[in-house]
């Protein structure tokens, strides 16, 4: 009896201690002069999100709208206190001016380690402090306009191959054909990443089960239980996860992609092969021979982000092999999902707004005529104003990343100059609520309507540039914005030249998002490809 009682008391003590650990910080925001959301153990203020009652985009927008009129509010993302910055001027202040206080992302996917098989923490996204600065400066020369021009032919080749496949399909089956756009564009972006980042050629439209595509799809399944478990492990017991050598990405995918890169580098170095792709640029970067050169781009799109002084610095440190592989891995993750997501929602908006689709088609045909039989070039694509307006507006309405995070790396006194003043402590997080800002009528009148004209030359001067954040903000913005926009515009150019996008009985209207952390349409985006009479 006494033994049983001892077991009960021990169990109660353990549960009580765990509850204390999970809730001890719940009152963090109570002494701050800002409102905050209610908090629950484990899930924090995000119960609806983690229990899959809403999408990440909906969660961010609801929270943003709940505190209309305030500049900053607080919430807990699981066990991490997060300051949500609603005011674009403060977002710029924190993300740019005072960047040194908020240099890192939260370490929720592991921390850098010497373990050669742990790759994600070595990627540009996950690196911290000086290691991140060095890697950013090492990689940024690979993403300039001149480097995009060198890779553009590879993107065009993928675009033309995809169009030819669907032309043949539609011709064979007769009339227009219905396709799910996320699947269509995931295969395209997979092929682009394969050729540009891994130096191999695949055709995922024709060979639907090719290993590169299947391995990539498995790697992108972040909703799997074991991945969720690892994510929570890194949030609550990061030191244990590091000691166990657990990567957020499965070992099978790490090994597969690492082998591809090692083989590509070995073949090129032994045979003196030079190809205008990311592998070649990373080989240069690894040797320390890739240097940033200032370029004055004239027609870059509204959404393109500029490189900061951090990225323009000269770095003498070379990359290790595992660091090089990790960068290819993060290029794949970013290029496969976010670009295909952008294309999926852009296709939906063009389908639902045929007048905008017609204007874009007219511009495409005008460009084709001006080229007089010559192939499309990077510079010609940059001159297409309505194309840029449509892509920019789609990214506003459907930002692939609904909220951008930063970690406070040393205590910071936030002072808006108008009476709001408090300390953001080291170790807490900051969210820039992209979805909320992009759908705030104060910055974008009639925000739920797709209106490319709001980004015309006549109108875009009235837009607050600090309220447009599809690629993040400050020195830690998306390094690949030029590459992503080039890819999106190129495939849209070739697709709309040959097909019109038309609504079907399976097109969900209005479009709903899947619940949880992914940015995906609930029922996909089904669209008819109707051949144009050219």
VONULUM-333708 format. One record per residue (C-alpha): y, x, z. Coordinates in Angstrom, 1 decimal. Each point is the difference from the previous one (the first is absolute). Layout:
BEGIN
+--------+--------+--------+
:     c2 :     c1 :     c3 :
+--------+--------+--------+
:      Y :      X :      Z :
...
+--------+--------+--------+
END
This chain:
BEGIN
+--------+--------+--------+
:     c2 :     c1 :     c3 :
+--------+--------+--------+
:    0.0 :    0.0 :    0.0 :
:    2.4 :    2.8 :    0.9 :
:   -0.9 :    1.8 :   -3.2 :
:    0.7 :   -3.1 :   -2.1 :
:    3.4 :   -0.4 :    1.8 :
:    0.7 :    3.7 :   -0.8 :
:   -0.7 :   -0.6 :   -3.7 :
:    2.3 :   -3.0 :    0.0 :
:    2.8 :    1.8 :    1.7 :
:   -0.4 :    3.0 :   -2.3 :
:    0.0 :   -2.3 :   -3.1 :
:    3.1 :   -1.8 :    1.3 :
:    1.7 :    3.3 :    0.7 :
:   -0.7 :    1.3 :   -3.5 :
:    1.2 :   -3.2 :   -1.7 :
:    3.1 :    0.0 :    2.2 :
:    0.7 :    3.6 :   -0.8 :
:   -0.4 :   -0.7 :   -3.8 :
:    2.2 :   -3.0 :    0.3 :
:    2.6 :    2.1 :    1.8 :
:   -0.1 :    2.6 :   -2.8 :
:    0.3 :   -2.6 :   -2.7 :
:    2.9 :   -1.9 :    1.7 :
:    1.9 :    2.6 :    2.0 :
:    2.6 :    0.5 :   -2.7 :
:    0.5 :   -3.7 :   -0.8 :
:    3.4 :   -0.2 :    1.6 :
:    1.4 :    2.9 :   -1.9 :
:    2.7 :   -2.0 :   -1.8 :
:    1.1 :   -1.9 :    3.1 :
:    2.7 :    2.5 :    0.9 :
:    1.2 :    0.3 :   -3.5 :
:    3.1 :   -2.0 :   -1.2 :
:   -2.0 :   -1.5 :   -2.9 :
:   -2.4 :   -3.0 :   -0.2 :
:   -3.7 :    0.5 :   -0.4 :
:   -3.2 :   -1.8 :   -1.0 :
:   -2.7 :   -1.1 :    2.6 :
:   -2.8 :    2.5 :    0.4 :
:   -3.8 :   -0.4 :    0.5 :
:   -2.6 :    2.6 :    0.9 :
:   -1.5 :    2.1 :   -2.9 :
:    1.8 :   -2.0 :   -2.8 :
:    3.5 :    0.4 :    1.5 :
:    2.4 :   -2.4 :   -1.7 :
:   -2.1 :   -0.1 :   -3.2 :
:   -2.8 :   -2.4 :    1.0 :
:    0.5 :   -2.2 :   -3.1 :
:   -0.2 :    3.0 :   -2.2 :
:   -3.0 :    1.7 :    1.5 :
:   -1.9 :   -3.4 :    0.4 :
:    0.8 :   -0.6 :   -3.7 :
:    2.1 :   -3.1 :    0.4 :
:    2.7 :    1.4 :   -2.3 :
:    0.6 :    2.8 :   -2.5 :
:    1.9 :    3.1 :    0.9 :
:    2.9 :   -1.1 :   -2.2 :
:    0.2 :   -3.4 :    1.7 :
:   -0.2 :    1.6 :    3.4 :
:    2.9 :    2.3 :   -0.7 :
:    2.1 :   -2.7 :   -1.6 :
:   -0.6 :   -2.5 :    2.9 :
:    0.8 :    2.6 :    2.6 :
:    3.2 :    1.0 :   -1.9 :
:    1.1 :   -3.6 :   -0.3 :
:   -0.8 :   -0.8 :    3.6 :
:    2.8 :    2.4 :    1.1 :
:    2.6 :   -0.9 :   -2.5 :
:    3.4 :    1.3 :    1.0 :
:   -1.2 :    3.0 :    2.0 :
:    0.0 :    3.6 :   -1.3 :
:   -3.1 :    1.2 :    1.9 :
:   -2.9 :   -1.7 :    1.8 :
:   -3.2 :    1.2 :    1.6 :
:   -3.7 :   -0.7 :   -0.3 :
:   -3.4 :    1.7 :    0.6 :
:   -2.2 :    1.0 :   -2.8 :
:   -3.3 :    0.1 :    2.0 :
:    1.0 :    2.4 :    2.8 :
:    3.0 :    1.7 :   -1.7 :
:    3.6 :   -1.3 :    0.8 :
:    1.8 :   -0.5 :   -3.3 :
:    3.8 :   -0.4 :   -0.6 :
:    0.5 :   -2.2 :   -3.0 :
:    3.3 :    0.9 :   -1.7 :
:    1.5 :   -3.0 :   -1.9 :
:    3.3 :    1.5 :   -1.0 :
:    0.1 :    2.1 :   -3.2 :
:    2.8 :    2.2 :    1.3 :
:   -2.2 :    0.9 :    3.1 :
:   -3.0 :    0.4 :   -2.2 :
:    1.9 :    2.6 :   -2.0 :
:    1.3 :    1.6 :    3.3 :
:   -3.5 :    0.5 :    1.4 :
:   -1.8 :    0.7 :   -3.3 :
:    2.5 :    2.4 :   -1.5 :
:    2.9 :    1.2 :    2.2 :
:   -2.1 :    0.4 :    3.2 :
:   -3.3 :    0.7 :   -1.8 :
:   -0.9 :    3.0 :    2.2 :
:   -0.6 :   -2.5 :    2.8 :
:   -2.3 :   -2.1 :   -2.1 :
:   -1.7 :    2.5 :   -2.2 :
:   -3.6 :   -1.2 :    0.2 :
:   -2.2 :   -3.0 :   -0.5 :
:   -2.0 :   -1.3 :    2.9 :
:   -3.3 :    2.0 :    0.4 :
:   -2.2 :   -3.1 :   -0.4 :
:   -2.3 :    1.6 :   -2.6 :
:   -0.7 :    3.3 :    1.8 :
:    1.8 :    3.3 :    0.5 :
:   -0.3 :    3.2 :   -2.0 :
:   -3.0 :    2.1 :    0.8 :
:   -1.7 :    3.2 :   -1.3 :
:   -3.2 :   -1.9 :   -0.7 :
:   -0.5 :    0.4 :   -3.7 :
:   -1.6 :   -3.4 :   -0.5 :
:    2.8 :   -2.0 :    1.7 :
:    2.4 :   -0.6 :   -2.9 :
:    2.3 :   -2.9 :    0.6 :
:    2.0 :    1.6 :    2.9 :
:    0.7 :    2.9 :   -2.3 :
:    1.7 :   -2.3 :   -2.6 :
:    3.7 :   -0.1 :   -0.5 :
:    0.1 :   -3.6 :    1.5 :
:   -1.6 :    1.1 :    3.3 :
:    1.4 :    3.5 :    0.5 :
:    2.7 :    0.5 :    2.7 :
:    2.9 :    2.2 :    0.9 :
:    0.3 :    3.3 :   -1.8 :
:   -3.4 :   -0.4 :   -1.7 :
:    1.3 :   -3.1 :   -1.7 :
:    3.3 :    1.7 :   -1.0 :
:   -1.9 :    2.9 :   -1.6 :
:   -2.4 :   -2.3 :   -1.9 :
:    2.8 :   -2.3 :   -1.2 :
:    1.9 :    3.0 :   -1.3 :
:   -3.2 :    1.4 :   -1.6 :
:   -0.8 :   -3.3 :   -1.8 :
:    3.4 :   -1.4 :   -0.9 :
:    0.4 :    2.2 :   -3.1 :
:   -3.1 :   -1.7 :   -1.4 :
:    1.8 :   -3.4 :   -0.1 :
:    3.2 :    0.8 :   -1.8 :
:    1.0 :   -1.7 :   -3.3 :
:   -1.0 :    3.0 :   -2.0 :
:   -3.5 :   -0.1 :    1.5 :
:   -0.3 :   -3.7 :   -0.7 :
:    0.8 :    0.7 :   -3.7 :
:   -2.8 :    2.5 :   -0.1 :
:   -2.5 :   -2.6 :    1.4 :
:    1.4 :   -3.0 :   -1.9 :
:   -2.4 :    0.4 :   -3.0 :
:   -2.9 :   -0.3 :    2.4 :
:    1.3 :   -3.3 :    1.3 :
:    0.7 :   -1.2 :   -3.5 :
:   -3.6 :    0.8 :   -1.0 :
:   -1.4 :   -2.0 :    2.9 :
:    2.4 :   -2.9 :   -0.9 :
:   -1.0 :    0.0 :   -3.6 :
:   -3.7 :    0.1 :    0.8 :
:    0.3 :   -2.9 :    2.4 :
:    1.9 :   -2.1 :   -2.6 :
:   -2.6 :    0.7 :   -2.7 :
:   -2.8 :   -1.1 :    2.3 :
:    1.7 :   -3.4 :    0.7 :
:    0.9 :   -0.4 :   -3.6 :
:   -3.6 :    0.4 :   -1.0 :
:   -1.2 :   -2.3 :    2.8 :
:    2.4 :   -2.8 :   -0.9 :
:   -0.8 :    0.4 :   -3.7 :
:   -3.7 :   -0.1 :    0.7 :
:    0.1 :   -3.0 :    2.3 :
:    2.6 :   -1.8 :   -2.1 :
:    3.5 :   -1.3 :    1.1 :
:    1.6 :    1.0 :    3.3 :
:   -2.1 :    1.2 :    2.9 :
:    0.5 :   -0.4 :    3.8 :
:    0.0 :    3.1 :    2.2 :
:    0.6 :    0.8 :    3.7 :
:    2.9 :    2.4 :    0.0 :
:   -0.8 :    2.0 :    3.1 :
:   -3.3 :    0.9 :   -1.5 :
:    1.6 :    0.8 :   -3.4 :
:    2.7 :    2.2 :    1.4 :
:   -2.2 :    1.7 :    2.7 :
:   -2.2 :    1.3 :   -2.9 :
:    3.1 :    1.2 :   -1.9 :
:    1.5 :    1.8 :    3.0 :
:   -3.5 :    1.5 :    0.8 :
:   -0.1 :    1.5 :   -3.5 :
:    3.6 :    1.4 :    0.3 :
:   -0.8 :    1.6 :    3.4 :
:   -3.3 :    1.4 :   -1.4 :
:    1.7 :    1.7 :   -2.9 :
:    3.3 :    1.0 :    1.7 :
:   -1.2 :    0.9 :    3.5 :
:   -3.6 :    1.0 :   -0.5 :
:    0.0 :    1.3 :   -3.6 :
:   -2.9 :   -2.2 :   -1.1 :
:   -0.1 :   -2.8 :   -2.6 :
:   -1.5 :   -3.4 :    0.8 :
:    0.4 :   -3.4 :   -1.6 :
:   -0.5 :   -2.6 :    2.7 :
:    0.6 :   -3.0 :   -2.3 :
:   -2.9 :    0.9 :   -2.2 :
:   -2.2 :    1.7 :    2.6 :
:    0.6 :   -2.4 :    2.9 :
:   -2.5 :    1.7 :    2.4 :
:    1.0 :    3.6 :   -0.5 :
:   -0.5 :    2.1 :    3.1 :
:    3.6 :    1.1 :    0.3 :
:    1.2 :   -3.7 :    0.1 :
:   -2.8 :   -1.1 :    2.4 :
:    0.7 :    2.9 :    2.4 :
:    3.7 :   -0.8 :   -0.1 :
:   -0.6 :   -3.7 :    0.8 :
:   -2.2 :    0.9 :    3.0 :
:    2.7 :    2.3 :    1.2 :
:    2.6 :   -2.7 :   -0.2 :
:   -1.9 :   -2.5 :    2.1 :
:    2.1 :    0.4 :    3.1 :
:   -1.0 :   -3.4 :    1.3 :
:   -3.6 :    1.1 :    0.8 :
:   -1.0 :   -0.2 :    3.6 :
:   -0.7 :    3.7 :    0.4 :
:    3.4 :    0.9 :   -1.4 :
:    1.7 :   -2.4 :    2.3 :
:   -1.9 :    1.5 :    2.9 :
:    1.1 :    3.5 :   -1.0 :
:    3.6 :   -1.2 :   -0.2 :
:   -0.1 :   -1.5 :    3.5 :
:   -1.7 :    3.2 :    1.2 :
:    2.8 :    2.1 :   -1.3 :
:    2.5 :   -2.3 :    1.7 :
:   -1.6 :   -0.1 :    3.4 :
:   -2.0 :    3.2 :    0.4 :
:    1.3 :    2.4 :   -2.7 :
:   -1.1 :    3.1 :    1.8 :
:   -3.6 :   -1.2 :    0.1 :
:    0.1 :   -0.9 :   -3.7 :
:    1.3 :    3.5 :   -0.9 :
:   -2.7 :    1.7 :    2.1 :
:   -2.7 :   -2.1 :   -1.7 :
:    1.4 :    1.1 :   -3.4 :
:    0.3 :   -3.6 :   -1.3 :
:    2.0 :   -0.6 :   -3.2 :
:    1.5 :   -3.4 :   -0.9 :
:   -1.7 :    0.4 :   -3.4 :
:   -3.8 :    0.0 :   -0.3 :
:   -1.8 :    3.4 :   -0.4 :
:   -1.6 :   -1.2 :   -3.2 :
:    3.4 :   -0.5 :   -1.8 :
:    1.5 :    3.1 :    1.5 :
:   -2.9 :    2.1 :   -1.3 :
:    0.0 :   -1.7 :   -3.4 :
:    3.7 :    0.6 :   -0.7 :
:    0.0 :    3.4 :    1.6 :
:   -2.8 :    1.1 :   -2.4 :
:    2.0 :   -1.3 :   -3.0 :
:    3.0 :    2.1 :    0.9 :
:   -1.9 :    3.1 :    0.8 :
:   -1.9 :   -0.2 :   -3.3 :
:    3.2 :   -0.7 :   -2.0 :
:    1.8 :    3.0 :    1.6 :
:   -2.9 :    2.3 :   -0.4 :
:   -0.4 :   -0.9 :   -3.7 :
:    3.7 :    0.4 :   -0.8 :
:    0.4 :    3.3 :    1.8 :
:   -3.2 :    1.5 :   -1.6 :
:    0.9 :   -1.2 :   -3.5 :
:    3.8 :    0.2 :    0.1 :
:    0.4 :   -3.7 :   -0.7 :
:    3.5 :   -1.4 :    0.4 :
:    0.4 :   -3.8 :   -0.1 :
:    3.3 :   -1.9 :    0.7 :
:   -1.3 :   -1.8 :    3.1 :
:    0.1 :    0.0 :    3.8 :
:   -2.9 :    2.3 :    0.4 :
:    1.8 :    2.7 :   -2.0 :
:    3.2 :   -0.5 :    2.0 :
:   -2.0 :    0.2 :    3.3 :
:   -1.6 :    3.2 :   -1.2 :
:    3.5 :    1.4 :   -0.5 :
:    1.1 :   -1.4 :    3.4 :
:   -3.0 :    1.5 :    1.7 :
:    1.0 :    3.4 :   -1.4 :
:    3.6 :   -0.5 :    1.0 :
:    1.3 :    0.2 :   -3.6 :
:    1.3 :   -3.7 :   -0.3 :
:    3.7 :    0.0 :    0.8 :
:    2.5 :   -2.9 :    0.1 :
:    2.5 :    0.0 :   -2.8 :
:    3.1 :   -2.3 :    0.1 :
:    0.0 :   -2.6 :   -2.7 :
:    2.7 :   -2.4 :   -0.9 :
:   -1.8 :   -3.2 :   -1.1 :
:    2.3 :   -2.5 :   -1.8 :
:   -2.0 :   -3.2 :   -0.2 :
:   -2.2 :   -0.1 :    3.1 :
:   -0.8 :   -3.5 :    1.1 :
:    1.6 :   -1.8 :    3.0 :
:   -3.1 :    0.3 :    2.1 :
:   -0.5 :    3.8 :   -0.5 :
:    0.6 :    1.9 :    3.2 :
:    1.7 :    3.4 :    0.1 :
:   -1.4 :    3.2 :    1.5 :
:    1.7 :    1.3 :    3.1 :
:    0.8 :    3.5 :    0.9 :
:   -3.3 :    0.2 :    1.9 :
:   -1.9 :   -0.4 :   -3.3 :
:    2.2 :    2.5 :   -1.8 :
:   -0.5 :    2.8 :    2.4 :
:   -1.8 :    3.2 :   -1.1 :
:   -3.4 :    0.4 :    1.8 :
:   -2.0 :    3.2 :   -0.2 :
:   -3.1 :   -1.4 :    1.8 :
:   -2.9 :   -0.7 :   -2.3 :
:   -2.5 :   -2.9 :    0.4 :
:   -3.5 :    0.2 :    1.2 :
:   -2.8 :   -1.5 :   -2.1 :
:   -0.5 :   -3.0 :    2.4 :
:    3.8 :   -0.6 :    0.1 :
:    0.0 :   -0.1 :   -3.8 :
:   -2.9 :   -2.5 :   -0.1 :
:    1.7 :   -2.1 :    2.6 :
:    3.1 :   -0.4 :   -2.2 :
:   -2.2 :   -1.2 :   -2.9 :
:   -1.6 :   -2.5 :    2.4 :
:    3.4 :   -1.4 :    1.1 :
:    1.1 :   -0.2 :   -3.7 :
:   -3.0 :   -2.0 :   -0.7 :
:    0.5 :   -2.4 :    3.0 :
:    3.7 :   -0.5 :   -0.9 :
:   -0.5 :   -0.2 :   -3.8 :
:   -3.1 :   -2.2 :    0.0 :
:    1.2 :   -2.8 :    2.3 :
:    3.8 :   -0.1 :    0.2 :
:    0.6 :    0.4 :   -3.7 :
:   -2.7 :   -2.6 :   -0.9 :
:    1.5 :   -2.3 :    2.7 :
:    3.5 :    0.4 :   -1.6 :
:   -1.4 :   -0.8 :   -3.4 :
:   -2.0 :   -3.0 :    1.2 :
:    3.1 :   -1.7 :    1.5 :
:    2.2 :    1.0 :   -2.9 :
:   -2.5 :   -1.7 :   -2.4 :
:    0.1 :   -3.1 :    2.2 :
:    3.7 :   -0.2 :   -0.1 :
:    0.2 :    0.6 :   -3.8 :
:   -2.6 :   -2.7 :   -0.4 :
:    1.8 :   -2.5 :    2.1 :
:    3.4 :    0.9 :   -1.5 :
:   -0.6 :   -0.1 :   -3.8 :
:    3.7 :    0.3 :   -0.8 :
:    0.0 :    3.4 :    1.8 :
:   -3.2 :    1.0 :   -1.8 :
:    1.6 :   -0.9 :   -3.3 :
:    3.1 :    2.1 :    0.7 :
:   -2.2 :    2.9 :    0.9 :
:   -2.2 :   -0.4 :   -3.1 :
:    3.2 :    0.0 :   -2.2 :
:    1.1 :    3.3 :    1.6 :
:   -3.5 :    1.4 :   -0.5 :
:    0.1 :   -0.9 :   -3.7 :
:    3.5 :    1.4 :   -0.4 :
:   -1.2 :    3.3 :    1.5 :
:   -3.0 :    0.0 :   -2.2 :
:    2.2 :   -0.5 :   -3.1 :
:    2.4 :    2.8 :    1.1 :
:   -2.9 :    2.4 :    0.4 :
:   -0.8 :   -0.6 :   -3.7 :
:   -3.7 :    0.6 :    0.3 :
:    0.3 :    2.9 :    2.4 :
:   -1.9 :   -0.2 :    3.4 :
:    1.7 :   -1.2 :    3.1 :
:    1.6 :    2.7 :    2.1 :
:    1.0 :    0.3 :    3.6 :
:    3.7 :    0.1 :   -0.9 :
:   -0.3 :   -3.0 :   -2.2 :
:   -1.7 :   -1.9 :    2.8 :
:    2.8 :    1.0 :    2.4 :
:    2.6 :   -1.6 :   -2.3 :
:   -1.5 :   -3.5 :    0.2 :
:    2.4 :   -1.8 :    2.3 :
:   -1.7 :   -3.4 :    0.2 :
:   -3.3 :    1.6 :    0.7 :
:    1.5 :    1.8 :    2.9 :
:    1.7 :   -3.2 :    1.2 :
:   -3.3 :   -1.9 :    0.0 :
:   -2.0 :    2.7 :    1.8 :
:    2.8 :    0.5 :    2.5 :
:    0.1 :   -3.7 :    0.8 :
:   -3.8 :   -0.3 :    0.3 :
:    0.1 :    2.9 :    2.5 :
:    2.7 :   -1.8 :    1.9 :
:   -2.0 :   -3.3 :    0.2 :
:   -3.4 :    1.6 :    0.6 :
:    0.4 :    3.4 :    1.6 :
:   -3.4 :    1.7 :    0.1 :
:    0.8 :    1.3 :    3.5 :
:    1.5 :   -2.8 :    2.1 :
:    1.2 :    2.3 :    2.7 :
:    0.7 :    3.7 :    0.2 :
:   -0.8 :    1.8 :    3.3 :
:    1.5 :    3.1 :    1.7 :
:   -0.9 :    1.7 :    3.2 :
:    2.7 :    1.1 :    2.4 :
:   -0.7 :    3.7 :    0.6 :
:    2.7 :    0.6 :    2.5 :
:    2.2 :   -2.4 :    2.1 :
:    2.7 :   -1.6 :   -2.0 :
:    3.0 :   -2.0 :    1.1 :
:    0.7 :   -2.8 :   -2.5 :
:    3.6 :   -0.9 :   -0.1 :
:    1.3 :   -2.5 :   -2.6 :
:    3.6 :    0.7 :    0.9 :
:    0.5 :   -3.7 :    0.9 :
:   -1.4 :   -0.1 :    3.5 :
:   -3.8 :    0.2 :   -0.6 :
:   -1.2 :    3.2 :    1.7 :
:   -3.4 :    1.0 :    1.4 :
:   -2.6 :    2.7 :   -0.1 :
:   -3.0 :    0.0 :   -2.3 :
:   -2.5 :    2.2 :    1.9 :
:   -2.2 :    2.7 :   -1.5 :
:   -3.4 :   -1.4 :   -1.0 :
:    1.2 :   -3.5 :   -0.8 :
:    0.1 :   -1.3 :   -3.6 :
:    2.5 :   -1.5 :   -2.3 :
:   -0.6 :   -2.5 :   -2.8 :
:    2.3 :   -0.6 :   -3.0 :
:   -0.9 :   -3.6 :   -0.9 :
:    0.1 :    0.2 :   -3.8 :
:   -1.4 :   -3.4 :   -0.6 :
:    2.6 :   -1.6 :    2.3 :
:    3.0 :    1.8 :   -1.4 :
:   -1.1 :   -0.6 :   -3.6 :
:   -0.2 :   -3.8 :    0.7 :
:    3.2 :   -0.3 :    2.0 :
:    2.4 :   -2.3 :   -1.8 :
:    2.9 :    2.0 :    1.5 :
:   -1.0 :    2.9 :   -2.3 :
:   -1.8 :   -1.9 :   -2.8 :
:    1.2 :   -3.6 :   -0.7 :
:   -2.9 :   -2.3 :   -0.8 :
:   -2.5 :    2.7 :    1.0 :
:   -3.1 :   -1.9 :   -0.9 :
:    1.0 :   -0.3 :   -3.7 :
:   -1.0 :    2.7 :   -2.5 :
:    3.4 :    1.0 :   -1.6 :
:   -0.1 :    3.4 :   -1.8 :
:    3.7 :   -0.6 :   -0.9 :
:    1.0 :    0.7 :    3.6 :
:   -0.6 :    3.6 :   -0.8 :
:    2.0 :    0.0 :   -3.3 :
:    2.8 :    2.6 :   -0.5 :
:    2.5 :   -2.8 :    0.8 :
:   -1.6 :   -1.2 :    3.2 :
:   -1.8 :    2.9 :    1.6 :
:    3.2 :    1.6 :    1.2 :
:    0.3 :   -2.9 :    2.5 :
:   -3.5 :    0.8 :    1.5 :
:   -0.1 :    2.0 :    3.2 :
:   -2.2 :    3.0 :   -1.0 :
:   -1.0 :    0.4 :    3.6 :
:   -1.6 :   -3.5 :   -0.1 :
:   -2.4 :    1.0 :   -2.8 :
:   -3.0 :    1.9 :    1.4 :
:   -3.2 :   -0.3 :   -2.2 :
:   -0.6 :    3.7 :    0.2 :
:    1.2 :    0.6 :    3.5 :
:    3.2 :    1.8 :    1.1 :
:    1.2 :    3.5 :    0.7 :
:   -1.8 :    3.4 :   -0.4 :
:   -3.4 :   -1.7 :    0.8 :
:    0.3 :   -2.5 :   -2.9 :
:   -2.8 :   -0.3 :   -2.6 :
:   -0.3 :    3.3 :   -1.9 :
:   -1.6 :   -1.8 :   -2.9 :
:    2.5 :   -2.7 :   -0.8 :
:    0.7 :    1.5 :   -3.5 :
:   -3.7 :    0.2 :   -0.8 :
:   -0.6 :   -3.6 :    1.2 :
:    2.9 :   -1.5 :   -1.9 :
:   -1.0 :    2.0 :   -3.2 :
:   -3.6 :   -1.4 :    0.3 :
:    1.2 :   -3.6 :    0.6 :
:    2.5 :    0.0 :   -2.8 :
:   -2.4 :    1.6 :   -2.5 :
:   -2.8 :   -2.4 :    0.4 :
:    2.3 :   -3.0 :    0.0 :
:    1.6 :    1.3 :   -3.2 :
:   -3.4 :    0.1 :   -1.8 :
:   -1.4 :   -3.2 :    1.5 :
:    2.9 :   -2.2 :   -0.8 :
:    0.4 :    1.5 :   -3.5 :
:   -3.5 :   -1.4 :   -0.7 :
:   -0.5 :   -3.0 :    2.3 :
:    2.0 :   -2.7 :    1.7 :
:   -0.9 :   -0.8 :    3.6 :
:   -0.7 :   -3.7 :    0.5 :
:   -0.8 :   -2.2 :    3.0 :
:   -3.5 :   -1.4 :    0.3 :
:   -1.6 :   -2.8 :    2.1 :
:   -1.1 :    2.8 :    2.4 :
:    3.4 :    1.5 :    0.5 :
:    0.9 :   -0.6 :    3.6 :
:    3.5 :   -1.6 :    0.3 :
:    1.7 :    0.9 :    2.3 :
:   -1.7 :    3.3 :    0.5 :
:   -1.6 :    0.5 :    3.4 :
:   -0.9 :    3.3 :    1.6 :
:   -3.2 :    0.9 :    1.7 :
:    0.2 :    0.2 :    3.7 :
:   -0.2 :    3.3 :    1.8 :
:    1.5 :    3.4 :   -0.9 :
:   -0.7 :    0.2 :   -3.7 :
:    2.6 :   -1.0 :   -2.6 :
:   -2.2 :   -2.2 :   -2.2 :
:    0.2 :   -3.5 :   -1.6 :
:   -2.2 :   -2.4 :    1.8 :
:   -1.7 :   -1.2 :   -3.1 :
:    0.9 :    2.7 :   -2.4 :
:    2.5 :   -0.4 :   -2.8 :
:   -1.7 :   -1.6 :   -3.0 :
:    1.9 :    0.3 :   -3.3 :
:   -0.8 :   -0.8 :   -3.6 :
:    0.5 :    2.9 :   -2.5 :
:    1.1 :   -1.7 :   -3.2 :
:    0.2 :    2.3 :   -3.0 :
:    3.5 :    0.3 :   -1.6 :
:    0.5 :   -0.3 :   -3.7 :
:    1.7 :    3.3 :   -0.7 :
+--------+--------+--------+
END
